[in-house]
Amino acid sequence: MLSRRNLLALPFAAPLIAQPSRRLNVLLIAVDDLNNRLGCYGDPVARTPNIDRLAGRGVRFDHSYCQYPLCNPSRTSLLSGRRPDTTRIHDNRTAPRTFLGDVAFLPEHFRAHGYFTGRVGKVAHAAFEDAVTWDVSENAQRTAPLELKQQRAARPPGEALKLEWVLTGNRDEDEPDGRTARRVAQLIDQKRDKPFFLAAGFHKPHLPWVAPKKYFDMYPPEKIVLPATPPDDRDDIPPIALTRTAGDEQMTDLDRRKAIAAYHACTTFMDAQVGVLLGALDRLKLWESTVVLLFGDHGWHLYDHLGLWRKMTVFEEAARAPLIVAAPGRRRGVGCPRLVEFVDIYPTLSELCGLPRPGGLEGTSFAPLLSDPQRSWKKAAFTVVARPRGVMGRSVRTDRYRYTEWDDDGKVAELYDHEKDIHEFRNLAGDPKQAELRRILREGWRAALPPGVNP
């Protein structure tokens, strides 16, 4: 029986684990707009041998959720260890420290405890990389390729924004993500004799979808299968839950297949760059002294719910994102079915490396799950997203249900039963039989709000 008490139950306290004489290194791999369409998550199309290999060395979290399905709010929450209601970052325009002041972001906490820290590529949101202090902070120069510039120049004036993709003749190492991977591999080599916290921020598969032609050749559009969505899927979805970009609505089925193929091509290209980093750990024999954590900052829609692309929803495809952790002495090659959140990453890495937990963190370390992936754990994950005129969609995901409210009194709501409806096709919020379940879930996310925050 689901109750408010077990909905909010925190995991039992974990026993202290003896730390090695030298603290573990950290390699953080941040991937922009990466959904769960990966081989190790069971996708039959995407070719991701290197991410799959990483999953084989660690724990794949099958139910990991971002706190906000947009780059800057998601990354600010992850790096600060605080939820969006505390950070008050709900867009890509507001600097991460606007309301947080001088709190120590994740790499700064490690730096304060003697770690060498460095990042290359996108870790904080690109416009605000200087909000986080590192020993080395670099960007791989990213400019639009000539083919994309020509494509944009040929666009009629006033044409609606469309999904864009370009096949280049470049080598991997000539692309920005290729340079990111090789520079981080160089830093791993240079700093291997001291504790390091290094981060590689990969831009792909973020738009525009640009990658060498060989990766596009792996995904012939005619072999891409579009989602089998019921024609009445949107009939019971509140319009506010959906997003709309005019150019997307003008696509043909062939355009859609090409777009999905382009997303997969960029994912496979990015995966090859992950391989460069894993190869450095192999060559330098650092696996037994390094925690490797890979995440996608949020999910990404690929023509879901009869036309959704991009992010900014709280459907499963946008709120859920990949999380894989390989840590010395922990389980290898297993999936974890328990609920975890990206706000949990900060306390988890701190615990794994023997660092004290800073005050103010709002996540829970999931380090115990790396040893026992099936153990009892938290019962809910929370994702929010803002809409115009101050409306905030608040979603709670339990092991079985997703419940979302779009107003103050619960009249505009969604309820999906993942045991029977994994694609969230049938909204049960209007069913009188679900009134008590809705009440419990509603009280659950209200109780999870930080003090002083009213929905």
C-alpha positions in Angstrom: 0.0 0.0 0.0 1.5 3.3 -1.1 1.4 5.9 1.6 2.8 9.4 2.2 5.2 7.9 4.8 6.8 5.4 2.5 6.7 7.8 -0.5 9.1 10.1 1.3 11.1 7.5 3.1 14.9 8.0 2.9 17.3 5.0 2.6 18.8 3.6 5.7 22.1 5.1 6.8 25.0 3.4 4.9 27.9 1.9 6.8 31.2 3.7 6.5 33.5 2.2 3.9 37.2 2.2 4.5 39.0 4.6 2.2 42.2 3.9 0.4 45.4 5.7 1.5 45.1 7.9 -1.5 41.8 9.4 -2.4 40.1 8.2 -5.5 40.2 10.3 -8.7 37.0 11.4 -10.4 36.3 11.5 -14.2 33.0 13.2 -14.8 31.6 12.8 -18.3 28.7 15.3 -19.0 26.7 14.8 -22.2 24.4 17.4 -23.6 20.8 16.3 -24.5 21.5 12.6 -24.1 18.4 10.4 -23.7 18.3 6.7 -22.8 18.5 5.5 -26.4 21.7 3.7 -25.8 22.7 0.0 -26.3 23.3 -0.7 -22.6 19.8 0.6 -21.9 18.3 -1.9 -24.3 17.9 0.3 -27.4 18.1 -1.9 -30.5 19.2 0.8 -32.9 21.8 3.1 -31.2 25.4 1.9 -31.4 27.3 2.9 -28.3 30.0 0.3 -27.6 32.1 2.5 -25.4 29.3 3.7 -23.1 28.2 0.0 -23.0 31.7 -0.9 -22.0 31.6 1.6 -19.2 28.3 0.2 -18.0 30.0 -3.2 -18.0 32.5 -1.9 -15.5 30.0 -0.3 -13.2 26.3 0.2 -12.3 23.7 1.4 -14.9 20.9 3.3 -13.2 17.7 2.5 -15.0 15.6 5.1 -13.2 17.7 8.3 -12.9 16.0 11.6 -13.2 17.1 15.2 -13.7 15.5 18.0 -11.6 14.7 20.2 -14.6 14.7 19.3 -18.3 16.9 22.2 -19.6 20.6 22.7 -19.6 21.3 25.6 -17.2 18.7 24.6 -14.5 19.7 20.9 -14.6 23.5 21.6 -14.4 23.1 24.2 -11.7 21.1 21.8 -9.6 23.6 19.0 -10.1 26.7 21.1 -9.5 25.2 22.8 -6.4 23.5 19.7 -5.0 20.3 21.8 -4.6 16.9 21.5 -6.2 15.6 24.2 -8.7 13.2 25.6 -6.0 16.4 26.5 -4.0 18.6 27.5 -6.9 15.7 29.5 -8.5 17.3 28.9 -11.9 14.6 28.0 -14.4 16.0 29.2 -17.7 19.2 29.4 -19.7 19.6 33.1 -19.2 20.1 33.4 -15.4 23.6 32.9 -14.0 23.9 29.9 -11.6 25.0 32.0 -8.7 22.3 34.7 -8.9 20.6 33.4 -5.8 23.1 30.9 -4.5 26.0 33.3 -3.8 29.3 31.7 -2.9 28.2 28.1 -2.3 30.8 25.5 -3.2 30.0 23.8 -6.5 30.9 20.2 -6.8 34.4 20.5 -8.3 35.2 23.4 -6.0 34.4 21.2 -3.0 37.0 18.7 -4.3 39.5 21.5 -5.1 39.2 22.8 -1.5 40.2 19.3 -0.3 43.4 19.1 -2.3 42.2 17.8 -5.7 43.5 19.1 -9.0 40.4 20.1 -10.9 40.0 20.7 -14.6 37.2 20.7 -17.2 37.2 20.9 -21.0 33.9 21.4 -22.8 30.4 22.1 -21.4 30.0 21.3 -17.7 28.2 24.3 -16.4 25.9 25.9 -19.0 28.2 27.2 -21.7 27.5 30.9 -21.1 28.3 30.5 -17.4 31.3 28.3 -17.2 33.1 31.0 -15.2 30.6 30.5 -12.4 32.6 27.5 -11.4 36.3 27.7 -10.4 38.7 25.1 -11.7 42.5 24.8 -11.9 42.1 24.3 -15.6 39.0 25.6 -17.5 39.0 25.3 -21.2 36.6 25.2 -24.2 37.1 23.3 -27.4 36.4 26.0 -30.0 33.0 25.4 -31.5 32.1 27.1 -34.7 29.4 26.3 -37.2 30.8 24.2 -40.1 30.7 25.7 -43.6 28.0 23.2 -44.6 25.7 24.4 -41.8 26.4 28.1 -42.6 25.5 27.5 -46.3 22.4 25.6 -45.2 21.3 28.5 -43.0 22.1 31.1 -45.7 19.8 29.3 -48.1 16.9 29.3 -45.7 14.0 31.6 -46.9 13.6 34.8 -44.7 11.2 34.2 -41.8 11.2 30.4 -42.2 10.3 28.6 -38.9 13.2 27.2 -36.8 13.9 23.6 -37.8 15.9 20.7 -36.6 19.3 20.9 -38.3 21.9 18.3 -39.2 25.1 18.2 -41.2 27.5 15.5 -42.3 31.1 16.7 -42.3 34.3 15.3 -43.9 36.2 15.9 -40.7 38.2 13.4 -38.6 36.9 12.9 -35.1 39.8 14.8 -33.6 38.9 17.8 -35.8 35.5 18.1 -34.2 35.0 20.1 -30.9 34.1 17.0 -28.9 37.0 15.1 -30.4 39.3 17.9 -29.2 37.6 17.8 -25.8 38.2 14.1 -25.4 41.9 14.3 -26.4 42.6 17.2 -24.1 41.0 15.6 -21.1 43.0 12.4 -21.9 46.1 14.5 -21.9 45.2 16.0 -18.5 44.6 12.5 -17.1 48.1 11.5 -18.2 49.7 14.7 -16.8 47.9 14.5 -13.4 47.8 10.8 -12.8 50.2 11.0 -9.8 47.9 13.2 -7.7 44.2 13.0 -6.9 42.3 14.7 -9.8 38.7 15.7 -10.5 38.5 16.0 -14.3 35.4 16.7 -16.4 34.8 16.2 -20.1 31.7 18.1 -21.4 30.5 16.7 -24.7 28.2 18.9 -26.8 26.7 16.2 -29.0 24.0 15.0 -29.5 22.9 18.6 -28.8 21.6 20.5 -31.9 22.7 21.2 -34.5 23.5 17.5 -35.2 27.0 17.7 -36.7 29.3 14.7 -37.0 31.6 13.0 -39.5 29.8 11.4 -42.4 30.8 7.8 -41.3 28.5 8.0 -38.3 25.5 9.1 -40.4 26.2 6.2 -42.8 25.5 3.8 -39.8 21.9 4.9 -39.7 20.1 4.8 -43.1 16.9 6.8 -42.6 14.8 4.2 -44.4 15.5 1.8 -41.6 14.4 4.1 -38.8 11.1 3.2 -37.3 8.9 6.0 -36.1 7.2 5.7 -32.7 3.9 3.7 -32.7 1.8 6.3 -30.9 -2.0 5.9 -30.6 -3.8 8.5 -32.8 -5.8 9.7 -29.7 -2.7 10.0 -27.5 -3.1 13.8 -27.0 -6.8 13.7 -26.3 -6.2 13.5 -22.5 -3.0 15.4 -22.2 -3.3 19.0 -20.9 -2.0 21.4 -23.6 0.3 23.0 -21.1 2.2 19.7 -20.8 3.2 19.9 -24.4 5.8 21.9 -26.2 5.6 23.3 -29.7 8.1 24.5 -32.3 6.5 25.6 -35.6 9.2 24.1 -37.9 8.7 20.7 -36.3 5.1 20.5 -37.4 6.0 20.9 -41.1 8.2 17.7 -41.2 7.3 14.8 -43.3 7.8 11.2 -42.1 11.0 11.1 -44.1 12.2 14.2 -42.4 11.4 12.6 -39.1 13.4 9.5 -39.9 16.3 11.6 -41.0 16.2 13.6 -37.8 16.2 10.5 -35.6 19.0 9.0 -37.7 21.0 12.2 -37.2 20.5 12.1 -33.4 21.8 8.5 -33.4 24.7 9.4 -35.6 25.8 12.2 -33.2 25.3 9.9 -30.2 27.6 7.3 -31.8 30.1 10.0 -32.6 30.1 11.1 -29.0 30.4 7.5 -27.8 33.6 7.2 -29.8 35.0 10.2 -27.9 34.0 8.5 -24.6 36.2 5.7 -25.9 39.2 8.0 -26.0 38.8 8.7 -22.3 38.3 5.0 -21.4 41.4 4.2 -23.5 43.4 6.6 -21.4 42.3 4.9 -18.2 43.2 1.5 -19.7 46.6 2.7 -20.9 47.5 4.3 -17.5 46.0 1.5 -15.4 43.8 4.0 -13.5 40.5 2.0 -13.2 41.3 0.9 -9.7 41.9 4.4 -8.5 39.2 6.4 -10.4 35.5 6.9 -10.1 33.9 7.4 -13.6 30.5 8.9 -13.7 28.6 9.6 -17.0 25.3 11.4 -17.2 23.1 13.1 -19.8 21.9 16.4 -18.4 18.3 15.6 -19.3 16.5 13.5 -21.9 15.4 14.4 -25.4 12.2 13.8 -27.4 12.4 12.0 -30.7 8.9 12.5 -32.2 7.1 11.3 -29.0 3.4 11.9 -28.3 2.6 12.7 -31.9 5.1 15.4 -32.5 7.3 16.2 -29.4 11.0 17.0 -30.1 13.6 18.6 -27.9 13.1 18.8 -24.1 11.2 21.0 -21.6 8.5 18.5 -20.7 8.2 16.2 -17.7 7.3 13.1 -19.7 9.6 10.2 -19.1 11.6 10.8 -22.3 12.7 14.3 -21.0 12.8 13.9 -17.2 14.7 10.6 -17.3 18.3 10.5 -18.5 21.3 8.1 -18.4 23.5 7.7 -15.4 26.4 5.2 -15.2 28.9 5.0 -12.4 32.0 2.8 -12.3 33.8 2.9 -8.9 36.6 0.7 -7.6 35.5 -2.1 -5.3 31.8 -1.7 -6.3 29.5 -3.9 -8.4 30.2 -4.3 -12.1 28.0 -4.9 -15.1 24.7 -4.6 -13.3 21.6 -2.4 -13.6 20.0 -0.7 -10.6 16.2 -0.4 -10.7 16.0 2.1 -7.8 15.1 5.8 -8.1 18.0 8.2 -8.1 18.2 11.9 -8.9 20.9 14.1 -10.3 20.8 16.2 -7.2 22.2 13.0 -5.5 25.5 13.1 -7.6 27.3 15.7 -5.4 26.9 13.8 -2.1 27.6 10.5 -3.8 31.0 11.5 -5.3 31.9 13.2 -2.0 31.2 10.0 -0.1 33.0 7.7 -2.5 36.1 9.9 -2.2 36.0 10.3 1.5 35.2 14.0 1.5 32.9 15.5 4.1 29.4 16.4 3.1 28.9 20.1 2.8 26.0 21.7 4.5 22.9 22.7 2.4 23.0 19.7 0.0 19.5 18.4 -0.8 20.3 15.1 -2.4 21.0 11.7 -1.0 24.3 9.8 -1.6 23.5 6.6 -3.6 26.9 5.1 -2.9 25.3 2.2 -1.1 23.5 1.2 -4.3 26.9 0.7 -6.0 27.4 -2.2 -3.7 23.8 -3.4 -3.4 21.8 -2.2 -6.4 18.6 -4.0 -5.2 18.5 -2.6 -1.7 15.6 -0.6 -0.4 15.9 3.1 -1.4 14.1 6.4 -1.8 10.5 6.2 -3.1 10.2 9.3 -5.2 12.1 11.5 -7.7 11.1 15.1 -8.4 11.3 17.1 -11.7 9.9 20.6 -12.3 9.5 22.8 -15.4 8.4 26.4 -15.8 5.8 27.6 -18.2 4.8 31.3 -19.0 3.0 33.5 -16.5 4.7 31.8 -13.5 3.1 28.4 -14.0 5.3 25.6 -12.7 4.7 21.9 -13.6 5.7 19.7 -10.7 6.2 16.0 -11.3 6.8 13.2 -8.9 8.0 9.8 -10.2 7.6 6.7 -8.0 8.6 3.1 -8.8 5.2 2.7 -10.5 3.6 6.1 -11.2 4.3 9.5 -12.6 2.1 12.3 -11.3 2.2 15.9 -12.5 0.3 19.0 -11.6 0.1 22.2 -13.6 -1.9 24.4 -11.2 -2.4 25.2 -7.5 -5.5 23.1 -6.9 -4.7 19.9 -8.9 -7.4 20.5 -11.5 -4.9 20.3 -14.4 -3.0 17.1 -13.8 -1.5 13.9 -15.3 -1.2 10.5 -13.8 0.5 7.5 -15.6 0.8 4.0 -14.4 4.2 2.7 -15.7 3.4 -0.8 -14.7 0.8 -0.9 -17.5 1.7 2.2 -19.7 5.5 2.7 -20.0 5.0 5.3 -22.8 2.5 7.4 -20.8 -0.3 7.2 -23.4 -3.2 7.1 -20.9 -3.7 9.9 -18.4 -5.5 8.5 -15.4 -5.9 11.8 -13.5 -9.5 12.1 -14.4 -10.4 8.7 -13.0 -12.4 9.0 -9.7 -10.9 5.7 -8.6 -7.4 7.4 -8.5 -8.4 10.3 -6.2 -6.7 8.8 -3.1 -3.6 7.9 -5.0 -3.4 11.5 -6.4 -3.8 12.9 -2.9 -0.9 10.8 -1.6 1.3 11.8 -4.5 0.4 15.4 -4.3 1.2 15.6 -0.6 4.5 13.8 -1.4 5.8 16.5 -3.7 4.5 19.3 -1.5 6.4 17.8 1.5 9.6 17.6 -0.6 9.6 21.4 -1.3 12.4 23.4 0.5 11.2 25.5 3.5 9.5 28.7 2.4 8.6 27.6 -1.1 4.9 27.5 -1.9 3.7 26.0 -5.1 
